[in-house]
Amino acid sequence: MTEIPAHHYSNNVLELHEEHHTDWIEKARAVARQLAVTKGAISSDDIWEHCPPPPNADPGVMGAVFYPRSDWERVDYRPSIRRTSHGRPVAIWTLKAP
């Protein structure tokens, strides 16, 4: 996969991730939907556990997994359980009813 150059980060970061990490994002979205059906509420930590992003991906790629927002509802925040995240808050998401 292609690494996104740092100078490309701007308001269109989700579009850049979509363009450069399409295969992973599609797989991660499928995993997220399955986890949401099974668990109800999920976070990016769940995606990292079951479908980690490519090694060259910016951690912001997780935002693209929960896009479009018309499919997901942010219901809360909690501290990340990932050691490298140092307990920063991550969003908790549920699938919106069809």
N, C-alpha and C positions, 0 to 999 in steps of 0.2 A: 504494500500500500504506500501511497505517496504521503510524505510528511508535509503538513501545511506550514509554509513559511510564517515566521512571527509577524512580518509586516502585513500579512493578510488579515489579522485579527481586527475586527471592527464590529459594527452592528450586524453584519451578515455572517457571524460565526457559525450559526446553525446551518446555513446554506453551504458554507465551506465544508463543514463536517459531512453533510449529506453528499456532497460531490466527491470527497476524497475517501470516505469510509463507508460507502454505500452497502457493501456486502455485510460488514459487521453490524451496521445500524439496523438493517433488515432482520438479521438474526437476533440482535438484542431486543428489538421491538417484539418479536414473536415470543421470546423468553419472558419479557416483561408482561405481556398479555396473559401468558399461561400462569405465571406466578400470581398475578392479580386475581385471576379466576380462582386459584387455589388458596391464596393467603388473604385476599382482600386488599389490604394496604401494603404497598411496597415502596422501597427507596432505591436510590442509585447503588447503595451497598448491596442490595439483593442482586442487581445486575452484575456488579463486580464479581460477586461470588459465583454466579452461574454462567456468566458470559463476559469475561474481562475484555476491556478494549484492546486494540492492537498496541504493541509496545511503543510505537511512535506517535500515538494519538494524545492530544491534549486532554486532560481530565474533563474539560468543558464539553467533550463529545457526549457525555451523559445527558446533557440537556436535549440533544437531538433525539434520544430514545423516547422521551416523553413529549414528543411533538408529532402531530399537531395537538395543540392544547384542547381542541374540541373533543378529543378522545379521552382526556385525562383530567382529573380534578385534584388540585393540591389541597390536602385536608389538614396538614400539620407539618411541623418540623421536629426533628430529634437529632441528638448528637450522632455523628457518624461513628460506626464501630470499626472502621478501617484505621489501622494504626497510623498510616501515613497522612490521614486527614486530621489527626490531632483533636478529634471531638468536635470539629466544626459542624454547624447545623446543616442537615440535608433535608430536602423536601420529602414528604410522605404523599404518595399518589394513590388514587383509586381510579378504576375505569369508570367512565360515565355510563349511565344506563343508555342502551340504544334507543 
